[in-house]
């Protein structure tokens, strides 16, 4: 007896437990560029987060879990 499992969400985009990695990357990149433009300091944590997001995109991880 085999029963088909119906997914809770039809795709990753509609799953509230996931965040679009590209959106996070482009938002953070814009914030860093704005800070640099007005000569505000950018923390190493912000730069590290940007590098982490870029690595995830390069590894084809388009969605990250929210925890």
ABEGO torsion letter per residue (X at the ends): XBBBBBBABABAAABAABBBAAAAAAAAAAAAAAAAAAGBBBBAAAAAAAAAAAAAAAAGBABBBBX
